[in-house]
Amino acid sequence: MNKFWVILEHTYLEKIKSKTFIIMTALLLLSVVAAVNFQSITDFFGDDDGKDQIAIIDETGFIFEPYKQSVETLDEELELVEFTGTEEDAKSAVQDEEYDSLVVVELNQENLPEATYFANNITDSSTQTTLQEQLQNLKVAISIEQTGVDEATIQEIYAPISFDTVALDDDAKTMEEMFQAQGIVYVMVFFMYIVVILYGQMIAQDVANEKSSRVMEILISSASPVSHMFAKIFGVALVGLTQILLLVGVGLVLINSKKDELVGGMLDSFGLVNIPMDLIIYAIIFFLLGYTLYATLAAMLGSLVSRAEDVNQLITPMIILIVIAFLVAMFGLGAPESTLVTISSFIPFFAPMVMILRIGMLNLPLWEIGLSIGILILTIMIMGLIGARVYKGGVLMYGKSGSLKDFTKAIRLSKKEK
């Protein structure tokens, strides 16, 4: 056990002192700061008054005032200015950036408004949509007035229908609870996907690098394969945990300092307010189990190669598994009760993502959650035993490798070492 801690400590210290870790952590911290201060950054680089000025040439003689009121009420970032000069002068003003764009409104043969939009570029689709929709509303109002239909009757026809959603099952979650769950599910799924790919590859790469330096025989002779493999896994896990704690700590401090600005805005949009504590606990459990499972697989695959450049090829099956789990989880956000999602939540390599989704979106019986956790733990134990044998034989294999056929060869070598 003492050798286990020596290897773990060596792995951890070596990783956190590396330039790669320092640079990556700094970039991630900058990303967190930028994300929390996104609105402030966009405001800083925006216009002084924050408004886009739209020049309007009103050839109808009566559209401008109601058009201005409806557009500016809907979008406070837009300001409509009536242009009294010629169309050519207005286009020149837009090209000279005196105005952001130009809208020419005129009447067609049916005496209904139509418009032409001019801008130096037409990439700002949101502004175009706002201008078009509000002009469409004015067109409807004018049409109603021309046909003589009572406007109150038209408004009643177009009024939104009352459509309430009521779950008959007493245990079913409300729409509000499901929306809150979606936030942590999104975070968990994306976080699990990134961590497995990043740190799984790091573990495999670390094992391959040690083999290429020919020090593996010494390490294996001084420590059991199980101790060495799990020391590597947990050493890299602590590196990831250190990075995660830094990111979460900085994020929480920044969010707390901007709480009034973010609550009701970004946090509410992602459902990250008032998250149930039991869901957070389950997310941590499934994340740790999922990481251990994939990390064990990564260490086992990394032991089969002796050159760092062969790692990416051999861990491709692991990447495919995590991608499939990610896709099933994304599908499950819209259909958490589907058969595919239900079955996948009990498949060990998919369960860390899919089961936490079902826990968040549905009211599951405890036996289903317990069964999924039990299957994960059992799979990790089996993978640990198999992985130790493959690891023991694999780390003694040298030469070109990049095929899963070396799996059986590694097991044969481990038997000879007994």
C-alpha positions in Angstrom: 0.0 0.0 0.0 2.9 2.3 0.7 4.1 1.8 -2.9 0.6 2.8 -4.1 0.9 6.2 -2.4 4.4 6.7 -3.7 3.3 6.2 -7.3 0.1 8.3 -6.8 2.1 11.2 -5.3 4.7 11.0 -8.1 2.0 11.0 -10.8 0.1 13.9 -9.2 3.1 16.2 -8.6 4.5 15.5 -12.0 1.2 16.5 -13.7 0.4 19.6 -11.8 4.0 21.0 -12.2 3.9 20.5 -16.0 3.6 23.5 -18.3 0.6 21.8 -20.0 -1.4 21.7 -16.8 -0.5 25.3 -15.9 -1.4 26.7 -19.3 -4.6 24.7 -19.6 -5.8 25.7 -16.2 -5.0 29.4 -16.9 -7.0 29.2 -20.1 -9.9 27.5 -18.4 -10.0 30.1 -15.6 -10.0 32.8 -18.3 -12.9 31.1 -19.9 -14.9 31.0 -16.6 -14.2 34.7 -16.0 -15.3 35.5 -19.6 -18.5 33.4 -19.3 -19.6 35.1 -16.1 -18.7 38.5 -17.4 -20.0 37.9 -20.9 -22.7 40.7 -20.7 -20.2 43.2 -19.3 -17.7 42.3 -22.1 -20.2 42.7 -24.9 -21.4 46.0 -23.4 -17.8 47.3 -23.2 -17.1 46.6 -26.9 -20.6 47.8 -27.9 -21.7 51.3 -28.9 -21.7 54.0 -26.2 -25.5 54.2 -26.0 -25.9 50.5 -26.8 -28.4 51.2 -29.5 -28.4 50.4 -33.3 -29.8 53.3 -35.3 -32.1 52.3 -38.1 -32.9 54.9 -40.8 -36.6 54.8 -42.0 -37.8 56.3 -45.2 -41.6 56.3 -44.8 -43.2 56.8 -48.3 -46.7 55.9 -46.8 -46.8 59.1 -44.7 -48.3 57.3 -41.7 -46.3 54.2 -40.8 -43.3 55.7 -39.1 -44.7 56.6 -35.7 -46.6 53.3 -34.9 -43.6 51.4 -36.4 -41.1 53.2 -34.2 -43.2 52.6 -31.1 -43.7 48.9 -31.7 -40.1 48.1 -32.6 -38.5 50.1 -29.8 -40.9 48.7 -27.3 -40.0 45.1 -28.3 -36.2 45.7 -28.6 -34.7 48.5 -26.5 -31.4 48.1 -28.4 -32.9 49.5 -31.6 -33.7 53.1 -32.4 -35.7 54.1 -35.4 -34.9 57.5 -37.0 -37.0 59.0 -39.8 -34.9 60.0 -42.8 -36.3 62.9 -44.8 -33.7 62.8 -47.6 -33.5 60.7 -50.8 -33.0 57.0 -50.8 -29.5 57.4 -52.3 -28.5 59.8 -49.5 -29.8 57.3 -46.9 -27.8 54.4 -48.5 -24.7 56.6 -48.5 -25.2 57.4 -44.8 -25.4 53.7 -44.1 -22.2 53.0 -46.0 -20.5 55.8 -44.1 -21.8 54.1 -40.9 -23.9 57.0 -39.8 -26.8 54.5 -39.5 -26.6 50.7 -39.0 -29.2 50.0 -41.7 -32.0 51.5 -43.8 -35.6 50.4 -44.2 -37.7 51.9 -47.0 -41.5 51.4 -46.4 -44.0 51.9 -49.2 -47.5 50.8 -50.1 -48.2 48.1 -52.6 -51.2 47.9 -55.1 -53.5 46.8 -52.3 -52.5 49.8 -50.1 -50.7 47.5 -47.7 -47.1 48.2 -46.5 -44.0 46.5 -47.8 -40.4 47.2 -47.1 -36.9 46.9 -48.4 -34.0 46.5 -46.0 -30.5 47.9 -46.8 -27.3 47.2 -44.8 -23.6 47.0 -45.3 -24.0 43.3 -44.4 -27.1 41.2 -43.7 -25.7 38.9 -41.0 -27.7 40.4 -38.2 -30.8 38.3 -38.7 -32.3 39.1 -35.3 -32.7 42.8 -36.2 -34.2 41.9 -39.6 -36.6 39.6 -37.9 -37.8 42.2 -35.4 -38.3 44.8 -38.1 -40.1 42.4 -40.3 -42.4 41.0 -37.6 -43.5 44.5 -36.4 -44.2 45.7 -39.9 -46.2 42.5 -40.4 -48.3 43.4 -37.3 -49.0 46.8 -38.7 -50.0 45.3 -42.0 -52.5 43.1 -40.2 -53.9 46.1 -38.3 -54.3 48.0 -41.6 -55.9 45.0 -43.3 -58.4 44.7 -40.5 -59.3 48.4 -40.7 -59.7 48.2 -44.5 -62.0 45.2 -44.3 -64.1 46.7 -41.6 -63.8 43.7 -39.3 -64.1 44.5 -35.6 -60.5 44.5 -34.2 -61.6 43.1 -30.9 -63.0 40.0 -32.7 -59.6 39.6 -34.5 -57.7 39.8 -31.3 -59.9 37.2 -29.7 -59.3 34.9 -32.6 -55.5 35.2 -32.5 -55.3 35.1 -28.6 -53.2 32.2 -27.4 -55.2 29.1 -26.5 -55.2 28.0 -22.8 -53.3 24.7 -22.8 -52.6 23.4 -19.2 -50.4 20.4 -18.6 -51.4 18.1 -15.7 -49.6 14.9 -14.7 -52.1 12.2 -13.5 -49.3 10.3 -11.7 -48.9 11.7 -8.3 -45.1 11.0 -8.4 -44.5 12.7 -11.7 -42.3 15.8 -11.7 -43.7 19.2 -12.6 -42.5 21.2 -15.7 -40.6 23.5 -13.3 -38.8 20.6 -11.7 -37.9 19.1 -15.0 -36.5 22.4 -16.2 -34.4 22.7 -13.1 -33.1 19.2 -13.7 -32.1 19.9 -17.3 -29.5 22.4 -16.1 -27.5 20.0 -14.1 -28.1 17.2 -16.6 -26.6 19.4 -19.4 -23.6 20.3 -17.2 -23.1 16.6 -16.1 -23.3 15.2 -19.7 -20.9 17.8 -21.2 -18.6 17.6 -18.2 -18.4 13.8 -18.2 -17.8 13.8 -22.0 -14.9 16.3 -21.8 -13.3 14.8 -18.7 -13.3 11.2 -20.0 -11.8 12.2 -23.3 -9.2 14.6 -21.7 -8.1 12.6 -18.7 -8.6 9.2 -20.1 -6.2 10.0 -22.9 -3.8 11.5 -20.3 -3.8 8.2 -18.4 -3.2 6.1 -21.5 -0.5 8.5 -22.7 1.2 8.5 -19.3 1.4 4.7 -19.3 2.7 4.6 -22.9 5.4 7.2 -22.1 6.7 5.2 -19.1 6.9 2.1 -21.3 8.8 4.0 -24.0 11.3 5.1 -21.3 11.8 1.4 -20.3 11.2 2.0 -16.6 8.0 0.0 -16.5 9.7 -3.3 -15.7 11.2 -1.7 -12.6 7.9 -0.3 -11.5 6.0 -3.5 -12.0 8.6 -5.5 -10.2 8.4 -3.2 -7.2 4.6 -2.8 -7.0 1.7 -5.0 -8.0 -0.1 -4.3 -11.3 -3.3 -3.4 -9.5 -1.5 -0.9 -7.2 0.4 0.6 -10.1 -2.7 0.9 -12.4 -5.0 2.4 -9.8 -2.3 4.7 -8.5 -2.0 6.1 -12.0 -5.8 6.4 -12.3 -6.3 8.2 -9.0 -3.2 10.3 -9.4 -4.6 11.7 -12.7 -8.0 11.9 -11.0 -6.6 14.2 -8.3 -5.0 16.4 -11.0 -8.5 16.7 -12.6 -10.0 17.3 -9.2 -7.5 20.1 -8.5 -8.4 21.7 -11.8 -12.1 21.3 -11.2 -11.9 22.8 -7.7 -10.0 25.8 -9.0 -12.6 26.4 -11.7 -15.6 25.8 -9.4 -14.1 28.0 -6.7 -13.4 30.9 -9.1 -16.8 30.5 -10.7 -18.7 30.5 -7.4 -16.9 33.6 -6.2 -17.6 35.4 -9.5 -21.2 34.3 -9.6 -21.8 35.4 -6.0 -20.3 38.8 -6.8 -22.7 39.1 -9.7 -25.7 37.2 -8.3 -28.2 40.0 -8.8 -27.2 40.3 -12.4 -27.1 36.5 -13.2 -30.2 35.3 -11.2 -33.2 35.9 -13.5 -30.8 35.9 -16.4 -28.1 33.3 -17.4 -28.6 31.0 -14.3 -32.4 30.9 -14.8 -32.0 30.3 -18.6 -29.9 27.2 -17.9 -32.1 26.0 -15.0 -29.2 26.3 -12.5 -31.2 27.9 -9.7 -32.5 25.9 -6.7 -31.2 22.5 -7.9 -32.3 19.7 -5.6 -29.5 18.5 -3.3 -30.3 14.8 -4.0 -29.8 15.4 -7.7 -26.4 17.0 -7.0 -25.3 14.0 -4.8 -26.4 11.5 -7.5 -24.5 13.5 -10.1 -21.3 13.4 -8.1 -21.7 9.6 -7.5 -22.3 8.8 -11.1 -19.5 11.1 -12.2 -17.0 9.4 -9.9 -18.1 5.9 -10.9 -18.1 6.8 -14.6 -14.6 8.4 -14.4 -13.2 5.3 -12.6 -14.7 2.9 -15.2 -13.4 4.8 -18.2 -10.0 5.5 -16.5 -9.6 1.8 -15.8 -10.3 1.1 -19.5 -7.9 3.8 -20.6 -5.1 2.5 -18.4 -5.6 -1.0 -19.7 -5.5 0.2 -23.4 -2.5 2.4 -22.7 -0.6 -0.6 -21.4 -0.9 -2.3 -24.8 1.1 0.3 -26.7 4.8 1.1 -26.3 4.8 4.3 -28.4 2.9 7.5 -27.5 1.9 8.0 -31.1 -0.1 4.7 -31.0 -2.3 5.8 -28.1 -4.9 7.6 -30.1 -5.5 4.7 -32.4 -6.0 2.2 -29.6 -8.3 4.3 -27.4 -10.6 4.9 -30.3 -13.1 2.3 -29.0 -13.3 4.1 -25.7 -13.9 7.4 -27.5 -16.7 5.8 -29.5 -18.4 4.5 -26.3 -18.4 7.9 -24.7 -19.7 9.6 -27.9 -22.5 7.0 -28.1 -23.4 7.7 -24.4 -23.3 11.4 -25.1 -25.7 11.1 -28.1 -28.1 8.8 -26.2 -28.2 11.4 -23.3 -28.9 14.2 -25.8 -31.7 12.2 -27.3 -33.0 11.4 -23.8 -33.4 15.1 -22.9 -36.4 15.1 -25.2 -37.6 11.5 -24.5 -36.5 10.4 -21.0 -39.0 7.6 -20.9 -38.1 5.9 -24.2 -37.0 2.3 -24.2 -33.6 3.1 -25.6 -32.9 5.5 -22.7 -34.2 3.1 -20.1 -32.1 0.2 -21.3 -29.0 2.4 -21.7 -29.2 3.6 -18.1 -28.3 0.1 -17.0 -25.4 -0.4 -19.5 -22.3 0.4 -17.5 -20.5 2.6 -20.1 -23.7 4.6 -20.8 -25.1 4.7 -17.2 -23.1 7.6 -15.8 -24.7 10.0 -18.3 -28.0 8.4 -19.1 -29.1 7.4 -15.5 -28.4 10.9 -14.1 -30.6 12.2 -16.9 -33.5 9.9 -15.9 -33.0 10.8 -12.2 -33.3 14.4 -13.1 -36.2 14.2 -15.5 -38.2 11.4 -13.9 -39.2 10.2 -10.4 -37.5 6.8 -10.4 -37.8 4.1 -7.7 -34.7 3.7 -5.6 -34.2 0.1 -6.7 -33.5 1.3 -10.3 -31.0 3.8 -9.2 -29.4 1.3 -6.8 -29.3 -1.4 -9.5 -27.5 1.0 -11.9 -25.0 2.0 -9.3 -24.5 -1.7 -8.4 -23.9 -2.7 -12.0 -21.4 0.1 -12.4 -19.5 -0.9 -9.2 -19.5 -4.6 -10.3 -18.3 -3.7 -13.8 -15.5 -1.5 -12.3 -14.4 -4.5 -10.1 -14.4 -6.8 -13.1 -12.6 -4.3 -15.3 -10.1 -3.8 -12.5 -9.3 -7.5 -12.3 -9.1 -8.0 -16.1 -7.3 -4.7 -16.5 -4.7 -5.7 -13.9 -3.9 -8.8 -15.8 -3.8 -7.0 -19.2 -1.8 -4.2 -17.6 0.7 -6.7 -16.1 1.3 -8.4 -19.4 0.8 -5.3 -21.6 3.5 -3.2 -19.9 6.0 -5.9 -20.8 5.1 -5.8 -24.5 7.3 -3.7 -26.8 7.4 -3.0 -30.4 4.8 -1.7 -32.8 1.3 -2.1 -31.4 -2.1 -0.6 -32.3 -4.5 -3.5 -32.4 -6.8 -5.0 -29.9 -5.4 -8.4 -30.8 -2.6 -7.6 -28.4 -5.2 -8.0 -25.6 -5.0 -11.8 -25.5 -1.2 -11.6 -25.9 -1.0 -9.4 -22.8 -3.1 -11.9 -20.8 -0.8 -14.7 -21.8 2.3 -12.8 -20.8 0.7 -12.0 -17.4 0.2 -15.7 -16.7 3.9 -16.4 -17.5 4.9 -13.7 -14.9 3.1 -15.5 -12.0 
